[in-house]
Amino acid sequence: MKGRKAVFIDRDGVVNKLVQRPGFDLPTAPFAFEELRIFNGVKEALLVLKRIGVLRILVTNQPDVVYGYLSYEEWKKIQDEIEKLGFDDVFICPHGRDDGCECKKPKPGMLLAAQKKWNIDLGRSFMIGDTQTDMMAAKTAGCRTILVKDRYNSGVMSDFRAGSLLEAARLIARLITEGGAT
């Protein structure tokens, strides 16, 4: 029996806007609830994916509390707001880059944990992300990749590219409907 199809979705830069701030080379996740800006079309994207019967799973590296950029309470307010959007499940890596965990992307630990929990067929699943680490985790796990394009990620390799989460969801719906991802 085949496993279930899933779409793994990165958080920052895909679901919510990144924040450009002084002293950082690249834009960051929001460090305060007031900085949280959900992209237009996210709820619609999640509905598109629900209609085609795929699991919608948020997989996100969230080390900013460990790094001291925001309190756990502030982070939790942000995360709770994002989780209200309607994901089927959420996997979070809270570890820093030097912690040696197996869950922090580019390692595929969160995807493998979801596979085990939900009986997911990773070969028929997708990852939507905005960074090389997202694409690497997905490739290692055996998923197809969709990069949400932005000015900071033009050199990132992926199977497909999209301008937004909604565009990526519509692409997946088209591929599944046409039999390209069955």
N, CA, C and O atoms as a DFTB+ gen file, in Angstrom:
728 C
 N C O
     1  1       0.840      -1.190       0.000
     2  2       0.000       0.000       0.000
     3  2       0.882       1.249       0.000
     4  3       1.842       1.346       0.764
     5  1       0.545       2.181      -0.851
     6  2       1.310       3.423      -0.928
     7  2       1.048       4.294       0.294
     8  3      -0.040       4.293       0.869
     9  1       2.084       5.036       0.667
    10  2       1.925       6.002       1.743
    11  2       1.201       7.245       1.251
    12  3       0.874       7.370       0.071
    13  1       0.964       8.141       2.160
    14  2       0.255       9.387       1.857
    15  2       1.184      10.404       1.198
    16  3       2.400      10.369       1.385
    17  1       0.591      11.301       0.431
    18  2       1.335      12.426      -0.143
    19  2       1.329      13.569       0.860
    20  3       0.355      13.785       1.581
    21  1       2.435      14.291       0.887
    22  2       2.527      15.445       1.783
    23  2       3.225      16.588       1.070
    24  3       3.992      16.389       0.128
    25  1       2.941      17.773       1.539
    26  2       3.690      18.955       1.135
    27  2       4.288      19.532       2.407
    28  3       3.575      19.954       3.318
    29  1       5.606      19.538       2.444
    30  2       6.340      20.129       3.558
    31  2       6.551      21.597       3.226
    32  3       6.970      21.932       2.118
    33  1       6.267      22.459       4.169
    34  2       6.303      23.902       3.922
    35  2       7.201      24.561       4.955
    36  3       7.000      24.406       6.159
    37  1       8.194      25.298       4.474
    38  2       9.045      26.087       5.355
    39  2       8.248      27.293       5.850
    40  3       7.272      27.697       5.218
    41  1       8.661      27.858       6.967
    42  2       7.927      28.984       7.554
    43  2       8.427      30.336       7.030
    44  3       7.783      30.959       6.186
    45  1       9.561      30.773       7.533
    46  2      10.043      32.134       7.267
    47  2      10.503      32.282       5.819
    48  3      11.371      31.543       5.354
    49  1       9.913      33.243       5.113
    50  2      10.222      33.460       3.710
    51  2       9.260      32.755       2.772
    52  3       9.297      32.980       1.562
    53  1       8.392      31.898       3.321
    54  2       7.394      31.176       2.525
    55  2       5.990      31.488       3.036
    56  3       5.109      31.858       2.259
    57  1       5.786      31.339       4.338
    58  2       4.494      31.634       4.966
    59  2       4.448      33.094       5.412
    60  3       3.443      33.781       5.226
    61  1       5.532      33.548       5.994
    62  2       5.600      34.938       6.468
    63  2       6.816      35.641       5.883
    64  3       7.810      35.017       5.511
    65  1       6.700      36.955       5.817
    66  2       7.768      37.777       5.247
    67  2       8.974      37.815       6.175
    68  3       8.844      37.807       7.399
    69  1      10.141      37.858       5.562
    70  2      11.380      38.037       6.305
    71  2      11.561      39.510       6.625
    72  3      10.938      40.373       6.007
    73  1      12.418      39.788       7.595
    74  2      12.670      41.158       8.040
    75  2      14.129      41.503       7.754
    76  3      15.040      40.811       8.209
    77  1      14.341      42.571       7.002
    78  2      15.703      43.062       6.753
    79  2      16.070      43.970       7.911
    80  3      15.332      44.900       8.235
    81  1      17.211      43.702       8.537
    82  2      17.595      44.507       9.702
    83  2      19.081      44.805       9.672
    84  3      19.865      44.022       9.137
    85  1      19.472      45.936      10.245
    86  2      20.889      46.311      10.296
    87  2      21.706      45.253      11.044
    88  3      21.250      44.680      12.033
    89  1      22.911      45.010      10.554
    90  2      23.802      44.067      11.213
    91  2      23.637      42.626      10.762
    92  3      24.391      41.760      11.204
    93  1      22.675      42.347       9.897
    94  2      22.456      40.998       9.376
    95  2      22.637      41.028       7.861
    96  3      22.076      41.887       7.180
    97  1      23.421      40.089       7.337
    98  2      23.646      40.030       5.891
    99  2      22.377      39.665       5.134
   100  3      22.097      40.214       4.069
   101  1      21.622      38.741       5.690
   102  2      20.397      38.272       5.046
   103  2      19.191      38.641       5.902
   104  3      19.328      38.855       7.106
   105  1      18.018      38.717       5.290
   106  2      16.813      38.971       6.084
   107  2      16.585      37.837       7.082
   108  3      17.044      36.715       6.871
   109  1      15.878      38.135       8.165
   110  2      15.672      37.174       9.252
   111  2      14.189      36.902       9.478
   112  3      13.317      37.545       8.894
   113  1      13.941      35.940      10.333
   114  2      12.587      35.703      10.842
   115  2      12.182      36.900      11.692
   116  3      13.045      37.651      12.146
   117  1      10.898      37.090      11.913
   118  2      10.480      38.159      12.830
   119  2      10.986      37.880      14.245
   120  3      10.935      36.745      14.719
   121  1      11.468      38.917      14.906
   122  2      11.932      38.807      16.292
   123  2      10.898      39.353      17.274
   124  3      11.090      39.260      18.487
   125  1       9.803      39.921      16.765
   126  2       8.719      40.448      17.598
   127  2       7.395      40.178      16.880
   128  3       7.339      40.170      15.651
   129  1       6.344      39.958      17.648
   130  2       5.038      39.674      17.065
   131  2       4.619      40.780      16.098
   132  3       3.996      40.511      15.071
   133  1       4.961      42.015      16.429
   134  2       4.591      43.157      15.589
   135  2       5.265      43.107      14.217
   136  3       4.804      43.768      13.286
   137  1       6.337      42.341      14.074
   138  2       7.029      42.211      12.787
   139  2       6.420      41.123      11.902
   140  3       6.760      41.031      10.723
   141  1       5.535      40.306      12.447
   142  2       4.962      39.192      11.695
   143  2       4.035      39.700      10.597
   144  3       3.071      40.417      10.866
   145  1       4.335      39.324       9.370
   146  2       3.507      39.655       8.209
   147  2       3.321      38.376       7.397
   148  3       4.265      37.877       6.784
   149  1       2.104      37.857       7.398
   150  2       1.790      36.657       6.621
   151  2       1.644      37.076       5.158
   152  3       0.998      38.079       4.855
   153  1       2.245      36.307       4.258
   154  2       2.110      36.600       2.832
   155  2       0.658      36.453       2.397
   156  3      -0.076      35.622       2.932
   157  1       0.250      37.255       1.433
   158  2      -1.063      37.099       0.813
   159  2      -1.141      35.724       0.160
   160  3      -0.155      35.242      -0.398
   161  1      -2.297      35.099       0.228
   162  2      -2.520      33.832      -0.460
   163  2      -2.172      32.582       0.324
   164  3      -2.365      31.475      -0.178
   165  1      -1.663      32.725       1.547
   166  2      -1.257      31.539       2.312
   167  2      -2.460      30.660       2.658
   168  3      -2.410      29.446       2.460
   169  1      -3.524      31.248       3.164
   170  2      -4.712      30.446       3.511
   171  2      -5.281      29.766       2.269
   172  3      -5.680      28.603       2.321
   173  1      -5.318      30.492       1.157
   174  2      -5.820      29.912      -0.091
   175  2      -4.928      28.757      -0.539
   176  3      -5.427      27.732      -1.004
   177  1      -3.612      28.915      -0.402
   178  2      -2.675      27.846      -0.772
   179  2      -2.939      26.588       0.045
   180  3      -2.959      25.483      -0.496
   181  1      -3.142      26.759       1.345
   182  2      -3.407      25.609       2.205
   183  2      -4.730      24.938       1.838
   184  3      -4.853      23.718       1.949
   185  1      -5.717      25.715       1.405
   186  2      -6.993      25.144       0.951
   187  2      -6.828      24.375      -0.354
   188  3      -7.422      23.310      -0.524
   189  1      -6.026      24.905      -1.275
   190  2      -5.742      24.199      -2.536
   191  2      -5.145      22.829      -2.223
   192  3      -5.560      21.818      -2.788
   193  1      -4.174      22.806      -1.325
   194  2      -3.513      21.547      -0.967
   195  2      -4.470      20.599      -0.245
   196  3      -4.413      19.387      -0.449
   197  1      -5.337      21.138       0.588
   198  2      -6.328      20.301       1.283
   199  2      -7.277      19.662       0.279
   200  3      -7.609      18.483       0.399
   201  1      -7.715      20.437      -0.711
   202  2      -8.659      19.930      -1.715
   203  2      -8.089      18.762      -2.514
   204  3      -8.832      17.878      -2.940
   205  1      -6.778      18.755      -2.718
   206  2      -6.193      17.651      -3.492
   207  2      -5.765      16.491      -2.595
   208  3      -5.197      15.509      -3.074
   209  1      -6.035      16.602      -1.305
   210  2      -5.848      15.482      -0.398
   211  2      -4.436      15.226       0.086
   212  3      -4.112      14.103       0.472
   213  1      -3.587      16.247       0.075
   214  2      -2.230      16.062       0.592
   215  2      -2.124      16.637       2.003
   216  3      -2.813      17.595       2.352
   217  1      -1.261      16.044       2.793
   218  2      -0.978      16.593       4.118
   219  2      -0.196      17.887       3.968
   220  3       0.671      17.998       3.102
   221  1      -0.499      18.859       4.806
   222  2       0.190      20.156       4.796
   223  2       0.975      20.262       6.092
   224  3       0.409      20.478       7.164
   225  1       2.298      20.107       5.976
   226  2       3.136      20.002       7.166
   227  2       4.179      21.116       7.183
   228  3       4.996      21.241       6.270
   229  1       4.132      21.909       8.229
   230  2       5.118      22.973       8.426
   231  2       6.378      22.358       9.025
   232  3       6.309      21.657      10.034
   233  1       7.532      22.619       8.403
   234  2       8.829      22.155       8.920
   235  2       9.751      23.365       8.974
   236  3      10.058      23.963       7.943
   237  1      10.192      23.723      10.173
   238  2      10.893      24.993      10.308
   239  2      12.018      24.948      11.332
   240  3      11.847      24.454      12.446
   241  1      13.165      25.471      10.934
   242  2      14.264      25.707      11.872
   243  2      13.933      26.985      12.628
   244  3      13.635      28.004      12.006
   245  1      13.980      26.951      13.959
   246  2      13.658      28.123      14.771
   247  2      14.673      28.283      15.908
   248  3      14.334      28.071      17.073
   249  1      15.919      28.655      15.577
   250  2      16.957      28.771      16.606
   251  2      17.049      30.137      17.272
   252  3      17.915      30.336      18.123
   253  1      16.190      31.079      16.916
   254  2      16.389      32.467      17.355
   255  2      16.250      32.671      18.858
   256  3      16.848      33.598      19.404
   257  1      15.474      31.830      19.541
   258  2      15.402      31.913      21.005
   259  2      16.749      31.499      21.598
   260  3      17.263      32.159      22.501
   261  1      17.317      30.406      21.089
   262  2      18.628      29.932      21.555
   263  2      19.696      31.003      21.334
   264  3      20.594      31.175      22.158
   265  1      19.592      31.717      20.221
   266  2      20.578      32.757      19.901
   267  2      20.330      34.056      20.662
   268  3      21.147      34.975      20.593
   269  1      19.217      34.146      21.385
   270  2      18.936      35.320      22.196
   271  2      18.304      36.486      21.461
   272  3      18.299      37.605      21.974
   273  1      17.767      36.248      20.264
   274  2      17.158      37.332      19.490
   275  2      15.752      37.681      19.961
   276  3      15.276      38.792      19.728
   277  1      15.084      36.734      20.626
   278  2      13.760      36.997      21.175
   279  2      13.487      35.994      22.284
   280  3      14.128      34.946      22.363
   281  1      12.531      36.327      23.134
   282  2      12.171      35.433      24.240
   283  2      11.327      34.279      23.706
   284  3      10.749      34.362      22.623
   285  1      11.268      33.210      24.484
   286  2      10.415      32.088      24.113
   287  2       8.956      32.547      24.028
   288  3       8.229      32.127      23.129
   289  1       8.529      33.398      24.950
   290  2       7.140      33.866      24.965
   291  2       6.797      34.632      23.683
   292  3       5.719      34.452      23.115
   293  1       7.713      35.478      23.236
   294  2       7.482      36.238      21.997
   295  2       7.450      35.294      20.796
   296  3       6.592      35.407      19.921
   297  1       8.400      34.364      20.773
   298  2       8.439      33.383      19.682
   299  2       7.134      32.587      19.644
   300  3       6.582      32.348      18.569
   301  1       6.645      32.178      20.808
   302  2       5.425      31.369      20.894
   303  2       4.214      32.134      20.357
   304  3       3.357      31.546      19.698
   305  1       4.137      33.438      20.632
   306  2       3.040      34.253      20.076
   307  2       3.080      34.227      18.550
   308  3       2.048      34.075      17.897
   309  1       4.269      34.375      17.992
   310  2       4.437      34.349      16.535
   311  2       4.038      32.981      15.988
   312  3       3.258      32.883      15.041
   313  1       4.582      31.933      16.593
   314  2       4.325      30.573      16.116
   315  2       2.851      30.209      16.235
   316  3       2.296      29.595      15.324
   317  1       2.212      30.572      17.329
   318  2       0.785      30.279      17.505
   319  2      -0.051      30.930      16.406
   320  3      -0.994      30.326      15.897
   321  1       0.294      32.152      16.046
   322  2      -0.434      32.855      14.980
   323  2      -0.277      32.122      13.649
   324  3      -1.241      31.991      12.894
   325  1       0.911      31.654      13.367
   326  2       1.167      30.925      12.119
   327  2       0.412      29.596      12.112
   328  3      -0.134      29.195      11.084
   329  1       0.381      28.925      13.239
   330  2      -0.290      27.625      13.299
   331  2      -1.802      27.742      13.128
   332  3      -2.455      26.753      12.794
   333  1      -2.367      28.917      13.348
   334  2      -3.803      29.135      13.131
   335  2      -4.185      29.056      11.652
   336  3      -5.369      28.965      11.326
   337  1      -3.210      29.088      10.768
   338  2      -3.481      29.114       9.330
   339  2      -4.050      27.799       8.803
   340  3      -4.699      27.789       7.757
   341  1      -3.820      26.692       9.507
   342  2      -4.463      25.445       9.093
   343  2      -3.553      24.342       8.598
   344  3      -3.916      23.627       7.664
   345  1      -2.390      24.182       9.189
   346  2      -1.509      23.070       8.836
   347  2      -2.030      21.791       9.483
   348  3      -2.682      21.837      10.527
   349  1      -1.740      20.653       8.860
   350  2      -2.119      19.367       9.445
   351  2      -1.178      18.971      10.573
   352  3      -1.578      18.266      11.500
   353  1       0.062      19.418      10.499
   354  2       1.028      19.136      11.552
   355  2       2.169      20.140      11.436
   356  3       2.339      20.803      10.412
   357  1       2.941      20.232      12.508
   358  2       4.055      21.184      12.577
   359  2       5.244      20.478      13.215
   360  3       5.111      19.842      14.261
   361  1       6.399      20.594      12.582
   362  2       7.652      20.074      13.126
   363  2       8.628      21.235      13.227
   364  3       8.859      21.954      12.255
   365  1       9.196      21.408      14.411
   366  2      10.064      22.554      14.686
   367  2      11.402      22.063      15.211
   368  3      11.454      21.224      16.110
   369  1      12.486      22.588      14.648
   370  2      13.814      22.368      15.212
   371  2      14.214      23.649      15.935
   372  3      14.406      24.681      15.291
   373  1      14.342      23.605      17.266
   374  2      14.698      24.802      18.028
   375  2      16.205      24.955      18.251
   376  3      16.644      25.890      18.920
   377  1      16.987      24.043      17.695
   378  2      18.416      23.971      18.009
   379  2      19.258      24.974      17.228
   380  3      18.886      25.410      16.138
   381  1      20.388      25.324      17.804
   382  2      21.369      26.167      17.133
   383  2      22.215      25.356      16.166
   384  3      22.146      24.127      16.156
   385  1      23.012      26.039      15.355
   386  2      23.792      25.363      14.316
   387  2      24.853      24.418      14.873
   388  3      25.274      23.498      14.172
   389  1      25.290      24.619      16.100
   390  2      26.351      23.785      16.673
   391  2      25.830      22.706      17.615
   392  3      26.623      22.062      18.301
   393  1      24.523      22.495      17.665
   394  2      23.946      21.537      18.612
   395  2      24.054      20.083      18.161
   396  3      23.897      19.173      18.975
   397  1      24.321      19.851      16.873
   398  2      24.506      18.486      16.386
   399  2      23.246      17.643      16.309
   400  3      23.332      16.415      16.301
   401  1      22.094      18.262      16.253
   402  2      20.837      17.507      16.186
   403  2      20.638      16.917      14.783
   404  3      21.354      17.262      13.844
   405  1      19.674      16.043      14.665
   406  2      19.337      15.443      13.370
   407  2      18.139      16.123      12.708
   408  3      17.795      15.817      11.566
   409  1      17.504      17.054      13.440
   410  2      16.287      17.662      12.895
   411  2      16.547      18.957      12.126
   412  3      15.727      19.333      11.289
   413  1      17.638      19.639      12.377
   414  2      17.884      20.944      11.753
   415  2      18.177      20.779      10.262
   416  3      19.116      20.085       9.871
   417  1      17.352      21.431       9.438
   418  2      17.637      21.429       8.007
   419  2      19.016      22.065       7.796
   420  3      19.290      23.089       8.424
   421  1      19.875      21.535       6.974
   422  2      19.608      20.680       5.815
   423  2      19.465      19.186       6.091
   424  3      19.236      18.420       5.154
   425  1      19.589      18.750       7.326
   426  2      19.332      17.334       7.614
   427  2      17.829      17.078       7.464
   428  3      17.019      17.978       7.685
   429  1      17.462      15.859       7.090
   430  2      16.048      15.568       6.809
   431  2      15.239      15.086       8.009
   432  3      14.150      14.541       7.827
   433  1      15.737      15.269       9.219
   434  2      15.099      14.690      10.398
   435  2      13.631      15.021      10.582
   436  3      12.846      14.144      10.942
   437  1      13.240      16.273      10.341
   438  2      11.825      16.634      10.527
   439  2      10.952      15.932       9.493
   440  3       9.847      15.492       9.811
   441  1      11.441      15.827       8.257
   442  2      10.681      15.154       7.208
   443  2      10.555      13.665       7.509
   444  3       9.501      13.069       7.287
   445  1      11.633      13.066       8.013
   446  2      11.606      11.641       8.346
   447  2      10.695      11.366       9.540
   448  3      10.019      10.338       9.579
   449  1      10.674      12.274      10.509
   450  2       9.762      12.128      11.651
   451  2       8.309      12.207      11.184
   452  3       7.462      11.444      11.650
   453  1       8.025      13.125      10.270
   454  2       6.669      13.244       9.723
   455  2       6.305      11.997       8.922
   456  3       5.176      11.512       8.995
   457  1       7.259      11.488       8.163
   458  2       7.019      10.272       7.382
   459  2       6.585       9.126       8.290
   460  3       5.622       8.415       8.003
   461  1       7.298       8.966       9.365
   462  2       6.997       7.883      10.307
   463  2       5.623       8.087      10.963
   464  3       4.836       7.147      11.074
   465  1       5.347       9.309      11.390
   466  2       4.087       9.605      12.077
   467  2       2.874       9.449      11.165
   468  3       1.840       8.938      11.595
   469  1       2.990       9.886       9.906
   470  2       1.848       9.975       9.004
   471  2       1.862       8.942       7.868
   472  3       0.987       8.980       7.004
   473  1       2.831       8.028       7.850
   474  2       2.962       7.059       6.753
   475  2       3.030       7.777       5.399
   476  3       2.219       7.528       4.506
   477  1       3.998       8.657       5.271
   478  2       4.149       9.482       4.067
   479  2       5.063       8.795       3.061
   480  3       6.104       8.246       3.421
   481  1       4.663       8.834       1.808
   482  2       5.505       8.399       0.695
   483  2       6.318       9.615       0.260
   484  3       5.817      10.476      -0.464
   485  1       7.562       9.683       0.699
   486  2       8.386      10.865       0.418
   487  2       8.643      11.049      -1.069
   488  3       8.807      12.180      -1.525
   489  1       8.681       9.971      -1.831
   490  2       8.894      10.067      -3.273
   491  2       7.730      10.697      -4.018
   492  3       7.884      11.128      -5.161
   493  1       6.569      10.753      -3.383
   494  2       5.390      11.396      -3.992
   495  2       5.046      12.699      -3.289
   496  3       3.941      13.221      -3.433
   497  1       5.998      13.215      -2.532
   498  2       5.769      14.421      -1.732
   499  2       6.659      15.562      -2.205
   500  3       7.586      15.362      -2.989
   501  1       6.362      16.756      -1.718
   502  2       7.064      17.973      -2.122
   503  2       7.526      18.756      -0.900
   504  3       6.961      18.640       0.188
   505  1       8.561      19.550      -1.106
   506  2       9.006      20.543      -0.116
   507  2       8.933      21.899      -0.779
   508  3       9.465      22.084      -1.874
   509  1       8.280      22.853      -0.130
   510  2       8.250      24.241      -0.592
   511  2       9.087      25.047       0.386
   512  3       8.775      25.117       1.575
   513  1      10.151      25.652      -0.121
   514  2      11.035      26.424       0.738
   515  2      11.677      27.567      -0.008
   516  3      11.428      27.778      -1.194
   517  1      12.512      28.304       0.712
   518  2      13.159      29.469       0.103
   519  2      14.674      29.461       0.259
   520  3      15.331      30.440      -0.094
   521  1      15.242      28.373       0.781
   522  2      16.689      28.337       0.995
   523  2      17.287      27.022       0.515
   524  3      16.583      26.038       0.286
   525  1      18.605      27.040       0.370
   526  2      19.340      25.838      -0.003
   527  2      19.139      24.739       1.043
   528  3      19.046      23.562       0.694
   529  1      19.072      25.120       2.325
   530  2      18.895      24.101       3.367
   531  2      17.547      23.384       3.227
   532  3      17.463      22.182       3.480
   533  1      16.505      24.100       2.832
   534  2      15.203      23.467       2.585
   535  2      15.312      22.448       1.452
   536  3      14.825      21.323       1.564
   537  1      15.959      22.863       0.359
   538  2      16.079      22.004      -0.812
   539  2      16.928      20.769      -0.497
   540  3      16.616      19.668      -0.949
   541  1      17.993      20.952       0.273
   542  2      18.871      19.835       0.627
   543  2      18.155      18.819       1.518
   544  3      18.288      17.613       1.310
   545  1      17.408      19.291       2.496
   546  2      16.659      18.375       3.369
   547  2      15.681      17.549       2.545
   548  3      15.563      16.338       2.735
   549  1      14.985      18.209       1.632
   550  2      14.003      17.521       0.799
   551  2      14.662      16.505      -0.118
   552  3      14.187      15.375      -0.236
   553  1      15.736      16.888      -0.758
   554  2      16.432      15.977      -1.676
   555  2      16.957      14.757      -0.931
   556  3      16.833      13.630      -1.410
   557  1      17.546      14.987       0.246
   558  2      18.057      13.873       1.046
   559  2      16.930      12.919       1.425
   560  3      17.129      11.705       1.469
   561  1      15.755      13.460       1.698
   562  2      14.593      12.640       2.068
   563  2      13.922      11.999       0.857
   564  3      13.123      11.076       1.014
   565  1      14.234      12.474      -0.349
   566  2      13.642      11.912      -1.558
   567  2      12.432      12.648      -2.085
   568  3      11.690      12.101      -2.902
   569  1      12.210      13.879      -1.640
   570  2      11.065      14.688      -2.090
   571  2      11.435      15.551      -3.289
   572  3      12.608      15.833      -3.535
   573  1      10.423      15.960      -4.019
   574  2      10.611      16.984      -5.051
   575  2      10.621      18.346      -4.375
   576  3      10.038      18.532      -3.306
   577  1      11.294      19.297      -5.019
   578  2      11.493      20.601      -4.387
   579  2      10.904      21.729      -5.218
   580  3      10.952      21.721      -6.448
   581  1      10.344      22.704      -4.502
   582  2       9.857      23.930      -5.131
   583  2      10.439      25.097      -4.348
   584  3      10.209      25.233      -3.146
   585  1      11.189      25.925      -5.039
   586  2      11.792      27.107      -4.429
   587  2      10.870      28.302      -4.611
   588  3      10.461      28.607      -5.732
   589  1      10.543      28.976      -3.525
   590  2       9.829      30.251      -3.604
   591  2      10.896      31.312      -3.840
   592  3      11.732      31.584      -2.979
   593  1      10.844      31.896      -5.019
   594  2      11.897      32.807      -5.468
   595  2      11.886      34.129      -4.705
   596  3      10.834      34.672      -4.367
   597  1      13.096      34.627      -4.446
   598  2      13.286      35.951      -3.869
   599  2      14.672      36.424      -4.279
   600  3      15.455      35.653      -4.833
   601  1      14.973      37.668      -4.013
   602  2      16.250      38.238      -4.454
   603  2      17.453      37.577      -3.788
   604  3      18.545      37.600      -4.356
   605  1      17.291      36.995      -2.612
   606  2      18.403      36.413      -1.870
   607  2      18.681      34.951      -2.228
   608  3      19.642      34.379      -1.714
   609  1      17.875      34.329      -3.090
   610  2      18.064      32.899      -3.332
   611  2      18.172      32.514      -4.805
   612  3      17.844      31.386      -5.172
   613  1      18.619      33.425      -5.643
   614  2      18.650      33.164      -7.084
   615  2      19.555      31.993      -7.464
   616  3      19.325      31.364      -8.497
   617  1      20.567      31.684      -6.669
   618  2      21.474      30.591      -6.998
   619  2      21.070      29.236      -6.453
   620  3      21.790      28.256      -6.648
   621  1      19.945      29.157      -5.781
   622  2      19.509      27.901      -5.157
   623  2      18.894      26.981      -6.214
   624  3      18.058      27.405      -7.011
   625  1      19.317      25.726      -6.206
   626  2      18.818      24.731      -7.158
   627  2      17.558      24.055      -6.606
   628  3      17.458      23.771      -5.412
   629  1      16.602      23.806      -7.506
   630  2      15.362      23.129      -7.122
   631  2      14.754      22.477      -8.351
   632  3      15.148      22.772      -9.479
   633  1      13.790      21.586      -8.130
   634  2      13.097      20.950      -9.248
   635  2      12.170      21.933      -9.955
   636  3      12.049      21.916     -11.180
   637  1      11.515      22.790      -9.172
   638  2      10.574      23.775      -9.695
   639  2      10.784      25.088      -8.959
   640  3      11.394      25.123      -7.890
   641  1      10.270      26.174      -9.545
   642  2      10.321      27.491      -8.912
   643  2       8.928      28.099      -8.949
   644  3       8.148      27.857      -9.870
   645  1       8.635      28.893      -7.928
   646  2       7.333      29.560      -7.853
   647  2       7.531      30.935      -7.235
   648  3       8.507      31.173      -6.524
   649  1       6.606      31.829      -7.508
   650  2       6.687      33.173      -6.968
   651  2       6.100      33.322      -5.578
   652  3       6.304      34.342      -4.919
   653  1       5.363      32.293      -5.122
   654  2       4.701      32.363      -3.811
   655  2       4.261      30.967      -3.399
   656  3       4.314      30.028      -4.193
   657  1       3.832      30.840      -2.162
   658  2       3.276      29.573      -1.692
   659  2       2.035      29.208      -2.496
   660  3       1.842      28.042      -2.838
   661  1       1.199      30.183      -2.797
   662  2      -0.009      29.911      -3.574
   663  2       0.341      29.396      -4.968
   664  3      -0.268      28.438      -5.445
   665  1       1.306      30.017      -5.616
   666  2       1.730      29.557      -6.941
   667  2       2.285      28.130      -6.848
   668  3       2.020      27.304      -7.722
   669  1       3.041      27.846      -5.812
   670  2       3.590      26.499      -5.615
   671  2       2.473      25.483      -5.384
   672  3       2.517      24.381      -5.932
   673  1       1.477      25.840      -4.583
   674  2       0.350      24.940      -4.317
   675  2      -0.419      24.641      -5.601
   676  3      -0.819      23.501      -5.838
   677  1      -0.621      25.645      -6.412
   678  2      -1.319      25.435      -7.690
   679  2      -0.503      24.547      -8.618
   680  3      -1.063      23.714      -9.331
   681  1       0.814      24.717      -8.616
   682  2       1.693      23.863      -9.416
   683  2       1.570      22.407      -8.960
   684  3       1.442      21.506      -9.790
   685  1       1.608      22.177      -7.664
   686  2       1.475      20.815      -7.132
   687  2       0.121      20.232      -7.511
   688  3       0.043      19.073      -7.919
   689  1      -0.931      21.004      -7.386
   690  2      -2.270      20.531      -7.757
   691  2      -2.301      20.126      -9.225
   692  3      -2.889      19.104      -9.579
   693  1      -1.673      20.924     -10.072
   694  2      -1.625      20.624     -11.502
   695  2      -0.837      19.331     -11.751
   696  3      -1.272      18.472     -12.517
   697  1       0.313      19.203     -11.106
   698  2       1.142      18.009     -11.292
   699  2       0.419      16.748     -10.825
   700  3       0.477      15.717     -11.496
   701  1      -0.253      16.822      -9.697
   702  2      -0.969      15.657      -9.171
   703  2      -2.182      15.336     -10.039
   704  3      -2.439      14.170     -10.336
   705  1      -2.921      16.350     -10.441
   706  2      -4.106      16.153     -11.276
   707  2      -3.736      15.556     -12.630
   708  3      -4.454      14.713     -13.166
   709  1      -2.608      16.005     -13.172
   710  2      -2.161      15.503     -14.474
   711  2      -1.416      14.180     -14.353
   712  3      -0.982      13.615     -15.356
   713  1      -1.268      13.685     -13.123
   714  2      -0.624      12.392     -12.938
   715  2       0.881      12.448     -12.828
   716  3       1.540      11.408     -12.819
   717  1       1.436      13.638     -12.746
   718  2       2.886      13.768     -12.695
   719  2       3.484      13.478     -11.344
   720  3       4.706      13.380     -11.232
   721  1       2.679      13.335     -10.312
   722  2       3.228      13.092      -8.972
   723  2       2.447      11.993      -8.262
   724  3       2.301      12.016      -7.040
   725  1       1.952      11.040      -9.026
   726  2       1.159       9.976      -8.404
   727  2       1.993       8.791      -8.018
   728  3       1.468       7.814      -7.484
